[in-house]
Amino acid sequence: MQWETVIGLEIHAQLLTSSKIFSGSATAYGAPPNSQANLVDLAYPGVLPVLNAEAVRMAVKFGLAVNARVTRRSIFARKNYFYPDLPKGYQISQYELPIVSGGAVDVLLDDGSVKRIDITRAHLEEDAGKSLHEGLAGQTGVDLNRAGTPLIEIVSEPAMRSAKQAVAYLKKIHTLVRYLQICDGNMQEGSFRCDANVSVRPRGTEKLGTRAEIKNLNSFRFVEKAINYEVARQIELLEGGGRVVQETRLYDADRGETRSMRSKEEANDYRYFPDPDLLPVEIDQLYIDTVCASLPELPDQKAQRLRKDYDLSAYDAGVLTASAELADYFETVIEKAAAGFPATALSPKLAANTVIGELSGLLNRDGVEINDSRIAPAALAKLLVRVADNTISGKIAKEVLEAMWDEGKDADAIIEARGWRQITDESAIEAAIDAVIAANPSQLAQYRSGKDKLFGFFVGQVMKATQGKANPARLNELLKKKLGG
């Protein structure tokens, strides 16, 4: 039987507010356990929650960015369940009237096609605390620093059909919340994580299969691996005559498998009801318009502009705009080259290739973010201009770039110190060509008898003779003439 995978994601993005959603406690990461939890967070009797207006603004900002409907009157509800890190015995969330409804994002898939993923809703809620097990000798510790931290939960439609599609969607939302500056997207710290609802059904049928929810996935790699494992598990179960049980599962990264955690609750299990301590959130059109005016250039808009302004491919524009900081770095390189070297035109394609390729490779190798790059945009612009004005070849430029990164020196200083300046003098190139031809009479005869592939052999020999310094364009032109007799 042919099976179809059906995936929906519930993404939890921690909002970049300086205090919690219903109290004045700080939200900074890494503080000593329970040092950022006040009486509201600890659920002492008689305390009342007060809504953080900045959290509302950030949620509205997200809604507008995905072309969703921003609800004029939304309501907070109590989601009742009992767990050690939930001191109130309920979580304040939104249920029937979330602040954001609908919306969609377009994701670029590996085959170059674009898939639209519809969003069901995005609602505000508070985070729970954290249970700790390491180093407690059979006991569980509870850290309530995270309790009350503001989240926006973004719920997709079950619109994804593979783990790769799910990861592409997750990355798109990750990019978007960082562009909007409403979430830092730090998955290691848990400020951006997701639950994956996974089911399978016979291909061609409309009815959804029984789903399993995989909780708290905090890396793109784990999301893909967990979904693929779960899909294979469900198919094997069904083809063996069994049935899939609706449940919550955890992903064990060490074993590369999901395992059962508990039976899956339905909405009625949580006994939602409006929180009597919080008034409805009412916003007007002026507020929405004001937030809308504050939206930055969004990833899709920026990618479209880069393609138009710099004649970049869809792929290059997509890679650059996956990070606002990377796109800004690229544009600054172009600007610095135009300002500092107006007589030499820098190819945007060369700049894009270098930023996406060699520079990003160095950043990844040393675990450095683009904002902390050891090579400033102006320094990279100068290096690329040296390629454009034929001072060095593109191949040598890669070595210069690595030397700049490791040694912190200027491109010109490295080029001069290592004698890497390109040979453009025709007489010097011709002399090298003549020497190579004279040393290889049999290869010359074969080339002239029709073995055109030997042209590459002669190019390599001349490059070797000139220590890679011969200008490739001039070399190819002169070599063709010489070999042609």
DRENGU-153950 format. One record per residue (C-alpha): x, y, z; residue in three letters. Coordinates in steps of 0.5 Angstrom, whole numbers, plus 500, padded with zeros to 3 digits. Layout:
BEGIN
XYZALA...
END
This chain:
BEGIN
500500500MET502507498GLN502512505TRP502519505GLU505523511THR501529514VAL504533519ILE502540523GLY507544527LEU506547533GLU511552534ILE513556541HIS517562540ALA519566546GLN518573546LEU523578547LEU520582552THR524584558SER519582563SER514576564LYS507576560ILE503577567PHE509579572SER515584573GLY520578573SER526578569ALA526573563THR534573562ALA537566560TYR542563565GLY540566572ALA541561578PRO534557579PRO528560582ASN532567582SER527570577GLN520568580ALA516573584ASN510572588LEU505572581VAL510567578ASP510562584LEU502563584ALA501565592TYR494566594PRO491573592GLY496575587VAL493578580LEU496577573PRO497584569VAL498583562LEU505585559ASN503590553ALA509589549GLU507582548ALA501584545VAL504588540ARG509583538MET504578537ALA500583533VAL506584529LYS507577527PHE500577525GLY501582520LEU507579517ALA503573515VAL497577513ASN493574518ALA487577521ARG488580528VAL483579533THR480586535ARG477582542ARG481576544SER481573551ILE485569556PHE483562558ALA486557563ARG488551561LYS488546567ASN493541568TYR497538574PHE505538573TYR510540578PRO513546574ASP506549573LEU505552580PRO498555579LYS495548577GLY493551570TYR497555564GLN494562562ILE493561554SER488563549GLN483558546TYR477560543GLU479567541LEU486568540PRO489574538ILE491572531VAL487567526SER489565519GLY495567515GLY500563511ALA507563509VAL511561502ASP517556503VAL522554498LEU523547497LEU529543495ASP526542488ASP525549487GLY518549488SER514554493VAL509551497LYS504555501ARG503553508ILE497556512ASP497558519ILE491556523THR492561529ARG497564533ALA496565541HIS499568547LEU501564553GLU505563559GLU511558559ASP511553564ALA517552569GLY522547568LYS524540571SER531538572LEU534531573HIS541532573GLU545531579GLY540530584LEU540523585ALA534520584GLY530527585GLN527532581THR528539582GLY524545579VAL526551576ASP521557576LEU525562572ASN521560566ARG514560569ALA511566566GLY515567560THR511570554PRO510565548LEU507566542ILE504559539GLU504558532ILE499553530VAL500550522SER494547518GLU496539517PRO499541510ALA506538510MET507532507ARG515530509SER520532514ALA524536509LYS517540508GLN516541516ALA523543517VAL523548511ALA517551514TYR520551521LEU526555518LYS521560515LYS518562521ILE525562525HIS527567520THR521571520LEU521572528VAL528574528ARG527579522TYR521582526LEU525582533GLN520579537ILE524572538CYS532571538ASP530564535GLY536561540ASN534553540MET539551544GLN536555550GLU529553548GLY527560546SER524557539PHE522550539ARG516546536CYS511540537ASP510536531ALA503532530ASN505526525VAL500521522SER500517516VAL494515511ARG493511505PRO495515499ARG489518495GLY484518502THR482525505GLU481522512LYS486524517LEU490518520GLY491518528THR496522530ARG502522535ALA505529538GLU512529538ILE514534544LYS519539545ASN524539539LEU529544539ASN533543533SER532543525PHE536536525ARG532533531PHE525535527VAL527532521GLU530525524LYS524525529ALA519526524ILE522520519ASN522515525TYR515517527GLU513516520VAL517509519ALA514507526ARG507508524GLN507505517ILE510499520GLU505498525LEU499499520LEU502494515GLU503489521GLY496489523GLY496494529GLY493501530ARG496508531VAL494510538VAL493518539GLN499519544GLU504524546THR511522545ARG518524546LEU524524541TYR531521544ASP536524540ALA541519543ASP537513540ARG534516534GLY527514536GLU521517539THR518513545ARG511514548SER510519554MET503519555ARG496519552SER494525548LYS490530551GLU484533548GLU481540549ALA476538553ASN481534558ASP484541559TYR477544561ARG478551558TYR475557561PHE476564561PRO481567566ASP477571571PRO483575573ASP484578566LEU480582562LEU479581554PRO484584550VAL481590546GLU485593540ILE483598535ASP485599528GLN489605530LEU493601534TYR494595528ILE496601523ASP501603528THR504596529VAL503595521CYS507602520ALA513599524SER514592520LEU521592517PRO522589510GLU520582511LEU524576508PRO520575502ASP520582500GLN528583501LYS529577497ALA525580491GLN529586492ARG536583492LEU534579485ARG531585482LYS537590484ASP543585484TYR540580479ASP541575483LEU538568483SER532566487ALA537561490TYR542566492ASP537571494ALA534566499GLY540564502VAL542571503LEU535573506THR535567511ALA538572516SER537579516ALA544580518GLU547576513LEU543580507ALA545587511ASP553584510TYR552583503PHE549589501GLU554593505THR560590502VAL557592495ILE556599498GLU563599501LYS566597494ALA562602490ALA564608495ALA571606496GLY573604489PHE568607484PRO572606478ALA572598479THR565595478ALA564589483LEU560583481SER554582486PRO554575484LYS561574486LEU560578492ALA554573494ALA558567492ASN563569497THR559571502VAL554565502ILE560560500GLY567562503GLU566567508LEU560563511SER564556511GLY569560516LEU564563520LEU561556521ASN568553522ARG569557528ASP562558530GLY562565529VAL556569527GLU556574521ILE555580526ASN562578529ASP565576523SER573577523ARG573580516ILE569587516ALA564588510PRO569594507ALA575589508ALA571584504LEU569589499ALA577591498LYS579583497LEU573582491LEU575589488VAL582586487ARG579580483VAL575585479ALA581589477ASP585583475ASN590584481THR589577483ILE585571481SER578568484GLY582562486LYS588566490ILE582570493ALA580564497LYS587563500GLU587571501VAL580571505LEU582565509GLU589569511ALA585575512MET581571517TRP586567521ASP591573521GLU587579521GLY591583516LYS589587510ASP588584503ALA593588499ASP598587505ALA597579504ILE597579497ILE604583497GLU607579502ALA606573499ARG607575492GLY600573489TRP599579485ARG596576478GLN601576472ILE597580466THR603582462ASP602578455GLU609577454SER611573461ALA604569460ILE607568452GLU614566455ALA611561460ALA606558454ILE612557449ASP616553455ALA610549456VAL609547449ILE616546448ALA617541454ALA610537451ASN611535444PRO607529444SER601532447GLN601538442LEU601533437ALA595530440GLN591536441TYR592538434ARG590532431SER583533435GLY584531442LYS581538445ASP581535452LYS588536452LEU587544453PHE586543460GLY592539461PHE596545458PHE592550462VAL594547468GLY602546466GLN602554465VAL599555471MET604551475LYS609554471ALA607561473THR605559481GLN598560479GLY599567478LYS597568470ALA591571469ASN586566467PRO582570461ALA589572458ARG592565459LEU586562455ASN586567449GLU593566448LEU594559449LEU588557444LYS592562439LYS599558440LYS596551440LEU593553434GLY599554431GLY
END
